[in-house]
Amino acid sequence: MQVSVRRLALHPLALAQCGRLGGAVPRPAPRLLIPGTRTLFSDTGVWEKDYRTETRRKVEQWWHPRIMEQWRRDTLEEVLNPMGWDAFGLPAENAAIERGLDPEEWTKSNIQAMREQLDSLGLCFNWDREVTTCLPDYYRWTQYLFVKLFKAGLAYQKEAVVNWDPVDQTVLADEQVDENGRSWRSGALVEQKLLRQWFIKTTNYAKPLLDALSDLPEWYGVKAMQANWIGDCTGCYFDFSLKVNSEETGETLAAHTSSPEAVFGAAYLAILPSHRLLHGTSSVRSALEKHFQPGRDSLTEVTARNLLTGHEIPLVISQKEAFDGHLDTVIGELSVCVGMHFVLIYLSSYILLLFTGLSREQAFHSITQKAREQKVGGHLTSSKLRDWLISRQRYWGTPIPVVHCGSCGPVAVPEEELPVTLPKLPSLTGKGASPLEAAHDWVSCRCPRCKGPARRETDTMDTFVDSAWYYFRYTDPHNPDRPFERPLADHWLPVDVYIGGKEHAVMHLYYARFLSHFCRDQGLVAHREPFRKLLVQGLIKGQTFRLADSGQYVKREDIDFTGEEPVPLGGGRLEVTWEKMSKSKHNGLDPQEVVQQYGIDTVRLYILYAAPPEQDILWNAKTDALPGVLRWQSRLWQLVTKLRGARQLGDVPNPSLLKKKEQTEARKIWDNKNYAIEQVTAHFTGDFLFNAAISRLMGLTNTLTSATVRVVQHSAEFEEALATLVLMTAPMAPHLTSELWAGLCYLDYTQIIHCAHTDTHTQPWPTVDPEYLEVPDFVELAIRINNKVCGTVTVPRQMSQDAEQVQRLVLESQLGQELLGERSIKRAILSPRTALINFLIDE
């Protein structure tokens, strides 16, 4: 889980300090060296001409700890760039079961290993704000927020037909089942099972969450996905109590209507034959079964009393197998339109007196508002959206802070008694009922309300609950008294840039938005939306092998690769795909091994260069991207070597010695430098197309590589452009550029570079020269004839986009008269993007 707030943190540094590059620093003292050994300039004062593997290792070993220390020293108060661990859940529990370990110890050891991996990549985070969802000091507040939801009537328990993973032995949300009906974790075919489960009533917030998407202009692409997932919020639910023979049964039912304004004209309630009331432990089941006739609408003796209107209507078992969307209970209404007004039909003088004469829209808003005020429904939602199922029948999760009392029913654990901590269990199997059922001493407790005997809830929460609020905790991670202080949350949030995988576009982001809206309504924060801007990153995918018949993932060591096609050692057929790297899919790789082979900066550049951030990368070291960034690093090194060599020729740099052609070359370097600053800055701070930024920097590298010796030796433009190139590469390749900057700081003669110290990451970010931004009065227009370049003509800028004027000016010019004076021009095409006109003529 990662967010970046207040200022964009470009790992491993925040390049937002301002000021000139000024002052001098002591030169590294030369030392006696053994001939043939590789040296490091920052250590010895001797510059290696080539960037070889051994040099790269020395560079990274020298600069890595210094960069990490610089981050800790200089940016703690300037950038909030935290990192934490979504540490509960099935993968950790299953891995621990496989190894016969305690999930807590397994998780903690993995966190430590992953922290070391992140550090090894030179990624700088505010580790003093680290959060871990499986620690009691975090999940205490997850439970606190659940209790808030419970007291607000938004957390409830009911029987429901749920998705059951037969391998992981737990419930899955609809979003955790793929298009083939398989579990997103185990790959098993999902079964349907009726269980009593905990839900959070996210449907109450559907319309506010849908409407608030319009306030998120920088949620590119994701807004449409969320809007589609929520659906059109034109209907709502109303609550009913069920009766049999005029006696209350204690059973309540929420029924959906697409016409809330017609609820006073409701004629009946309809449920599907698959409804929980016909298959679970409901007290009305026998009454419904008695009248159920498959294939027909079945009128039953059960009646439903509308808790808003008091109106009692019959309950019907529908002949249909499905209603719209995910609905299983709907209201059947009767209504009629009279003149310009919508009259609701029901024989009640109270209803007619109260609502007759309202327009349809007025009735809609009035009725839904009354239902919300009375807490009996009325929240606008769609037919396709369901409440959030959070129960999980596993051990390694946040305990649900509820006790079940025979007298009081479900009772929330008092806030002062939180956290309800997980008990230690001697062993886990991952099979059967909730593992916490076996912790008898833990399960048995006293009711907080009546003090009588009670039992703790043994289901744990879906891990999406843990991750729905962590961004709040980042603002106040060590608070022992509350989840966070409102002034701190209001200061830091909403998050400026949220970085997350596109697989969370609807689930995690929807739940996080829901909880943020809820916290706003509870007075915990000032804002509703948690994330201002998204950087939706693709996945680095690994090659994945699954048994075709069962969908089970197979390890590479259990596969025979000697034939034309890989086959499992135990026999059978494999499906080979590219999927998200995961321990459960056995398709990951160890970052430290990759770093050891290619280097920190190479891995960082490869990941950024291989694809735009929103696209997936298929991890394959044989692709062009990896050799490309390796070559580019060597070319950057060669540029510094080239400048250092030129400045050691003996002559003091003197731009006045440059001839006109060399001055033109220097001007081109200046132009390319400013263009690169303009483009790279936009990519870093706007669209995050780091691959395009690297391409632009490679283009500037090409320009500098082709510079002649005298331009390198005497021009300020080359020196400044090379310094700019190094600084703009620094966020992506910090170790290499730190050494390059040291090499630039100790030139024998410098015209532009004056270093306060040799840390590239504390230099100001390059800015475009004001002269470059000035609009010139004239434009150099390239002339082509039949697509062949023939020269240039200078034209006034104000005429440069007028095709007729440009054609006239070109024909009147000396070049035009020489090349086109006697020719028949069929067509002249003026480019709308570049200063170019192409004349098509008869040969």
N, C-alpha and C positions, 0 to 999 in steps of 0.2 A: 504494500500500500504506500503510495507516494503522492504528496501534493507539494506545490511550491507556491508560496504566497508573498504578497507585498512587492517583491521584485523577482523577476525571472532569474532563476539560478541555473546557469549553464555550467554543467559539471565540467571540471571540478572547481569552478570559480564563478564569482559574480563580477563581470566586467562592467561595472557601473560607476567607478570612481572617475573623477575628473581632474584635469590639470595637465601641465606639460611634463615631458620627459626631461628631467633636469638633474644637474649635479653629476659628479664623478665618483667612481668607486675604486677601491684598491684593486689592482690587477693581481690575479692569482700568482703566487711566487713560483717561478720555474724550479723544478727539482731534477736531480740527476736521474736519468731513466736508463733502464737496461735496453739495449738495442733489440728491436723486433717486438717489444711488448706494446699492447694497445693502451692508450692513455685517454684521459678525460680532461678536457680543457679546464673545467670548473675546479678540478682537483690539482692539476699539474701546471696549467698555463700553456700547455702544448696542444695545438689544434690538430686533430686527425683529419686528413684530407677526405677520407671516404667513410660512409656510414655503413659499417659492417655489423654482422650479428653480435660480435663481442662488444663493439662500441655501443650498440643499442642497449645491451644488458647493463653495461656500466652506467650509461645515461639514466636508465630507469632506476637502478639501485641507488644512485646518488640523489636523484631529484624526488623520488616517490615520498620518502618521509618528510622532506622539506616542504613539498606541496601540501601534504596533509596537515602539517603544523601551521603553515601559512593560513589555511582555511580556518583552523580552530582559533587562531590569534586575531584575524582581521575581520571576520564576517559574522561573528555570533550575533551581533545586534542589528545587522543590516539585512540579512536574508533569512527567512524561515523556510528551510528546505529539509523537512523531517523525513524519517523513514521508520516503519514499524512492521510488525509481524502479525498477519492474520493466521494465528497459530493453532486454533482449534480445528476439528473436522475429521472427516473420514480418512484422508490420505495418511495423516499422522497416526491415527488409531490403527488402521490396517497394517501400516509398516511396522508399528510396534508389536502387533499380534504376530506377524510373520517372523519377527526376530525374538519373540518372547521377552520383550522389554516393556517398561513402564512408559506410556505415551508421553508423560511429562518429561522424563529424562531424555527420551528420544527427541522430543521437540526442542528442548533447550540445547542439546548438542548440535542439532541441525541449525538452529539460529546462530550459534557461535560460528559454525563453519560457514554459513552464508554471509555473516558479517565480514569474516576474513576474505571471502571471495569478492565482496563489494569493495572492500579496502584495496584488494590486490588490483582492481581495475581502475584505481585512482578516483573512485566516486566519492564525493564529499557530501556528507549529510550532517544535519544537526543531531548528532547522536545523544546529546544531553536531553533531547525531547523524544527519544525512542519510546514506543509503546508496544506492548505484547498482549494480545487479546486473551491469552490463556492464563495470565497471572491474576490472582485475586484482586490486586489493586486496580486492575482494569475492569474485569468482569463484574466487580461489585457495582460499577456504575452502569454497565449494560443491564444488570438486574434492576437497578434503580429506575432506569428509563422504561423497562418493561412494567414495573409497578405503576409508573405514571400512566402508561397506556391502559393498564388493567383498570385503574381507578377512573379513567376517562371513558370506560366502556368500549375501548378499542382493541382489547385483548380478550379473547373468549375461547371456550372449548366446546367442540361439538363432534358428533360422529360424522365421518365423511369417507366417501370412496376415494382412496388415494393411490398414487403411483408407488408401487413397492418394488425395490431392488432386491431380487432374491439372492444375489451374491453379497452385497454389502449389508443386507438385512436391515434396511432403513427406508424411510419415506423420502420421496423426491418431489420437489415442486414441479409444476408443469414445464417450467423453463429448463429444468435439468434433465428432460427427456428429449432425445434428438428426433429428427424427422423419421427415423426408422424404428422408433419406439424403444430405443435402447438407452440405458443409463449413461449420463455424461461421464461418470467416473469408472464404472466397472465394465461397461459395454454390454451388460446383460440385458436380455429382453425384459421389459418392465411389466409387472403384473398389477392387477387392480385388487385392492384390498380395503375392507371397511374397518376403520380404526377411529378411536376417539382422539382427536387432535387439537392442538392449540393453533389459533389463527390470530392475525392482526388485521383489523378492518381497514385496510388501505383503500378500499373502494369509497370510503367516506371522503377521501381526499382526491378522488380521480379528477373531478372538474377543476379544482384549484391547481393541481399539478399540470393538467392539460393547458389551462389558460396561461400559467406562468412560463410556459415554453417560449412565448412571444417576448419575454424579457431576457432571453438568452441568445443574442444574435451570433455569438461565437461558438455555439454548439453545432458546428458544421456536420450535417449528415445525421447526427445522433438525435436531433430534435424530431426529425421525420420518423425515425424508428420508435421513439418513445410515444409520439402521437399516435402512430399506428397500433402500438401495443395497448395503449389505453383505450382507444376507440372513441367514437362520438358519444359524448356524455349528454344524452337527451332524455334518459329515463332515470328512475331511482327505485330504491327498495322501500317498502313499508313493512312494519313489524305486525305480526298477528299472533294471538294466543289461540291454541287449539282446545276444542271442547269435544267431549263425547257424551251424548245424552244430557246436554246442558251443563255438564260438570267440567270445570277446568282440569286439564291434565298436567299442567306445569310445562308443557311443551310449547316453545315459541318457534315461529317460522318467519323468515324474511322473504317477501315475494316481490318480484320485479314488475314494473310497468313502464311501458314506453310513453304513457300518457298520464303523468301524475295528476294533471288537472281534472281527470275523469275518475279519480279514486272514489268519489262519492257515488259514482254510478257503477261501482264494482258489482259484478253479478256472481262471481265464483272465484275460487283459487284452484289452480291446476298444478299438479306435480307429475314428473315423469315416472314411468314404471321402475326406473333404476334409482329412484330417490332413496335416501338413507332411511326415511320413515318406514319403508317397506322391507328393509333388509337389516336394520340394526336392532338396538335394544329399546327403541322408543315405546312409550306406553300406549301409543295409538296404533302400533303395528297390526295387532290382531283385528282391530276395527277396520282397518284399511284392507287387509287381506280378505276379509269376509266378503267384500263387495267388488274386489278386483276381478275384471274380466279382460284378459289379454286381447289386444287388438280393438278394443272399444273404449270410448270414454265412459269411465265408471264413477257414478255418483255414489258417495259414501255417506255414512252417518256422522262423520267427523265434520265439525263446523269450525270456521276461523273467524275470530273477532278482531277487526281492525283496531289497533291501539290508538289510532288518530281519530277515527270517526265513531268508534264504538259499534259500527255496523257489523253484523254477523252474517257470513255467507257460507255456502257449502264448499267442501273440499272435493275436488274431482281428480281422479287418476286419469291422465290423458292417454289416448291411444297412440300418441306420437312417441317416437324413440328419442327425439331431440327437439329442443326449442332453439331459438336464436343464440348464437355464441355458446357460452358455457352455462346458460341458465338451466335450472332444474325446477324452478317454482315461478309461476307467472300469475298475474291478476287478469281476469277477464272482465272487461268493462262494457257498459251500455251507455251511450251518450247520443245527443242530437244537436245539430247546429240550428239556431233560430235567429234569422236576420243576421245582424252583424255581431251577435253575442253567442258565446258558447255556454249552453245551459246544461248543467249536470243533472241527470235523471236519477232521482231516488225519492221514495215516499217519506220524506222527513221535512217537516216545516222548518226545523232548525237549519238544515242544510240549504234549503231554498232561500231562506231569509238571509243567510250569511254569504252565500256565493252567487246567487242568481244575479245577472246583470254585469258580471265581470267579463272582460274579454278573455279569450283563451290564454293569452300570455299573462294577463293579470292573475287569473286563476292558478296557472302553473306556478308562478312565483309565490303567491300567497299560501298555497297549500304546502309546497315543499318547505317554505320557511317555517310554517307552523309545526310541521313534522320534526324539523331539526330542533326547534325550540323545545319540543316535548320529548326529544331524544327517542323518537320512534321511527326514524328513517328520514327520507327526504333529501338525502345527499345525492347529487347528480352523478351518475356513472354510466358505463356502457354495458351492453349485454355480453361483451367478450371478456371483461375483466373480472377476476375473482380475488377474494381476500388472500392475504399472504399466509401460507401454511408454514409454520415455523417449527413444528414438533419433529424431533429426530430421535429414533430409538437406539441411540448410541451413547457411549460413555463420555468420549472426549469432546465436550461442548459445555457451554454455559448452562448450569442448572436453572430450570425455570423456577422462580422464587414464589411458589404457590404451595399451600398445604390443603389437603382435602379433609374436611371435617364432616362427620355424619350429621351433625346438627346445623352447621353454618354453611355447608357447601364449600366451594373453592374460596380460599382466603389468601390474600397477598401477604407475604412475609413483611413485617414492619421494616421500614427503611433503616432504623437503627440496628437491626439484626443482620443486615447485609454486610458482607456477601454470604450467600449460601455456598459454601465451598464444596468442591468435589471430594468425596471420600476415597481413600485408597482401596483398591480392590486387588485381591491376591492374583487374579488372572482374568484375562479377557479372551473371549472366543469369537466375538463379532457375529454370533448367531443367536436367533431366538428373540425373546423380549428385551426390553430395555435393561442393560447391564446393572443399572442402579437399583433394580428390584432386589438384587442379591445383597445389597448393603443394608441389612435389616435394622441395625442400630441407627443408621442414618435416616432410613425411611420413617421409622417410628418417631413421632414428635407430639407436641402439644399444639392445639389450635390457638393462634394468637388472640382470637376474639373471645372464645368461651372457656379456654384453658382445658378443654376436654381432649381425649385421645384423637390423633389425626395422623395422616400419612403424607409424606412429601411427594410432590410430583416427581416422577422418575424419568420423564422425557427431558432431553436437553434441547437447546435452541439451535436452529439453523445458523451456520456461521455468518450468513449475510446480515444477521442482527448485529453481530459484533462489529462488522465492517461498515455498518450504516451510520456510525457516529464518530469514528476515530479522528476525523478532521477537527472535531471540537476538542478532543483530548489533547491534540498536538499543541493547542494554544495554552494549555495549563496542565502539563503532564504529571506533575507531582502533587497535585492538590489532594490532601487526605480527607477533606470535608465535603466536597461536592465534585461532580464530574468536571466542572470548569467554572471559572468566574465569568460572569457575563461581560464585564468591561474588557477582559482579554479577548474573549471570543468576538465581541463586536469590533475590537481594534484590528484583529488579524483577518477576519472573515468578511465577505466570502473569499474563498480561495481564488487567487488570481489565475493560476494555471494548474489544472488538474491533469495529471499524466496517468493514463490507464489503458488497459487493453480493450479492444473493440468487442470482446466477448462479454464485457460488462455493460454494454450500451443500454440494455433495457433492465436487467436484473439489479445489479449493484447500484447503478446510478439512480434507478427509480426508487429503490428502497432508501438510499441516502437522501434523496430529495424529499421523500415522504417524512422521514424522521426530522429533517430540518424544518419542514413546514409545521410539524407537530410541536417541536421545541419552541418555535416562534409563537404558536398559540398558547403554550404554557408559560410564556414570559421569560424563557431561558435565554433567548437571543433576540436581536433586533431585526434580523433579516430572515427571509424565507428560503431563498435559494442558496445552496452551499458552495457552488462552483461557478465562477464567472466565465472561464474559458477552458475548453478541453483540448488536450493533445491526445487524440485517440491513436495509440500505437498498435501496429500489427504485431504478429507473433514471430518469434524465431522458432521455426518448426524443425523437428527431427524426423528421420525416417522411422516409420512405425510398422510393426508386424503384429497381425492379429489372426487367430485361428478362424477360418472361414465359417466353420459350423457353429462355434460358440461365441465368437467375438472376443475371446480372452486374449489379452496382450501377452506377447512372447518376448523374452530377453534375447539379445543378439547371440549370446553364448549358447542358447538352446536351438540354434538354427544352423543348418548345413548350407554354406554358400558355395560349395564346390561345383555344383551343376549350373545349368543355364538359368534356372530360377531357384531362389532360396526356398528351402522346405524345412519344416520343423523336425527335429531329431526324433521325436516320438511318432512321426507320420502325420498325414493330413495335408491340408492345403492352406497356404497363407494368403492373406490380403495385405498388400504393401501400400502404405499411404504416407503422406507427410502430415504430421499433427503437432499440436502444441507440446513442447517438451515437458515431460512430467515423469516423476518417479514411478507412478502407477502404470504408465505406458512404456516404461523401460526404454525411452528414446532420448534421454537427456545426455549431456556431456559435461565434463568437469571444467568449469571456466579456468581453473588454475592450470590445467594441462594445456589448454589453448593458449593462455597467456605465456606459459613457459616456451611454447613452440614458436609463437609469432611475435610476442611482445605486447605490452599493455596498449600502447598507442595504436598499433596495427589493428588489434581487435576492436578498439573503440571506433577507429576510422572505418573499418569494414562494416560494422553494424550501421553506422550513420550513412555510409555511401552506397550500400548494396541496394537500397530501396527507399522511397519516401516513407516517413514514419508510419503512415497509416496502412502500408502494405506489409504482407508477410514476407519473411526471408526463409528460404529453404537452406538450412545450414549445409553448405558444401564448399569446402576450402579450395576446390578445384575451379571455381567460377572465376570470371575475369576480375571481379571486384577486389579480391584479396591481393593478387599480384599487382593490381593497379595502385592500391594504396601503399604497398611496399615500395614500388618504384617511385612514387611521389615523395615519400619520406627521404629517399636517397637524393632526389633532385633538389629538395629544400636544403638539405645539407650541402650539396654541391654549390648552391647559390651563395651561401655564407662563405664557403671555401673560396669561391670565385671573387667575392668582394674583398676578403682578407688578402688574397693573393695580389689583387690589383693595387691595394693600398700599401703593399710592401715593395712596390716597384721603385720607390724612392721619391717620386714627385709628390708635392703637396697638391691635393685636389684643387682644381681651378676651373670652374665652369666656363670662364671666358675663353679657354683654349679650345672649346668644342667648335667644330665647323658647322655650317648651316645644316647639312644632312644629319649630323650627330645631334644637333639641337632639336631637329624634327623627331628623331628617334626618342630623345629624352621626353619630348612633349607627348608622344604616344604612350610612353610608360606612365607619365603623369595622368593622362586620360584613363588608361586602364586601371590604375590604382584607385582613382575616384569612383569609377564605375563599379569596381569590386567592393569598395566600402559601402556604396549605396545598396548593392544587391545583397551582399552577405548580411549586412545589418538588418535588412528587411526579412531575410530568411530566419535569422536568429530570433527576432522579436515579434514577427508577424505570423507567417505561415508554417514555420518550423521545418521547412524543406532543407534539412541539413545536407542531403545528397546534392541538391542544387547549389548550396553554399560551397561545398567541397569542389564541385565542378567549376564554379566561378574562380575559386582560389587556384585550381589547377590551370585555368586559363591565364591568370596573372603570372603563375610560375612559368608558363610557356613564353610569355612576353619577356620576362627577365632573363630566362635562359638564352634567348636569342640576342640579347644585348651585346654590342661590340665592346672590346676591351677599353677603349677610351671613354665610352659612355659610363661603363662601370667605374672606371678610375676617377673621372672628373665630375660626373653629374650628381647633383643632390637628389634628383628624381629617382635614380636607381636605388640609392641608399634608403630613401624614405619609403619607396614602394616595397622594398624587401623587409624593412622593419614592420610595415603595415601587414604584409603577408604573414609574417611570423606571429604577430599579435592576434590576428583574426583566426589563425589556425590553433592558437593556444587552448581555447576551451575544449577542443576535440582531441588534441594530441599534446597534453600539457608537459610531458617529460621531454620529448624531443625539442619542443619550442623553448623550454626553459634553457636548455643547453645552447640552442641556436642564438637565443637572446644574449646569453653570456658572451658568445663569440662576437656578436655585433657590438656589445658594449665596450669591448676592448680592442676596437680597430686602432691601427696606428694613427690614422687621421679620420676624424668624423666631421661631417657637415651638419647633420640633422640629429643623430642619435646622441642624447646626453642622458645617461642613466643615473637615477637616484640610487638605485641598487639593481642587482641583476635578476630580480624576480619579475618575470614577464607578466604574472597574474595581477600585479598591483599597478600596472601601467594603465593610462586612460585608453578607452576604446577609441580607435581611429575615427575621425570625422571627415566628411567631404569638404574639400576646400571651397570657400565661398565663390571663388572665381568660376569653378566648374558648374555651379548652379545658375550662374548668370546666363540669360538667354541672349545669344549673339544676334547682331542685326542682320548678318548674312549667313547663308548655309552653303556648304560645299556639296553640290549635287552630283552624284555619280551618273555618268552617261553610259548607257548600253545601247548597242545596235544589234538587233537580232540576237540578244542575250550575251553579246560579247562586250567586255569592258573596254571603253574607248577613251576615257578621260573624265575630267570634272569641269563643272561650270559653277561660278559663284552667283547665287540669286538672293534677292532680299527675302528675309524669313517670312514676312507677312504674305508673300506670294508663293511660298514653297509648297503649299497644298492646293493651289489652284492650277489644275492641269492645263488649261488653255494659256494662262499667263506663263507658266513654266515652259511650255512648248515654244511659245513666241520668243522668250528670252534665250533659250538654247539655240534656236534657229538664227537669232540675231548675233550670237557670239561667234568669235573667230573659229572655235572648234566646230560649232554647228554648221557654219558656212563651208568649212573644208570637207566635212564628212557627210553632210545631209543636203547641201545646197542644190545639187542636181538630182537628188533621189526622190522616188515616189514613196511617200510615207503612208503605209496602210493603217497604222494605229500607233498611238503613243500611250504607254501605260505608266502612270505615276504611282509609286508605292505609297500606301497610306501609313506605313510604319517606319520606313527608313528613307533617307535622302537619296532617292534613286529614280530615274526615269528610263524606260526601255522603249526604244523606237523599233517597230517592226516595219521593214522595208522590202521592196522587191530587189532580189539580188541582181 
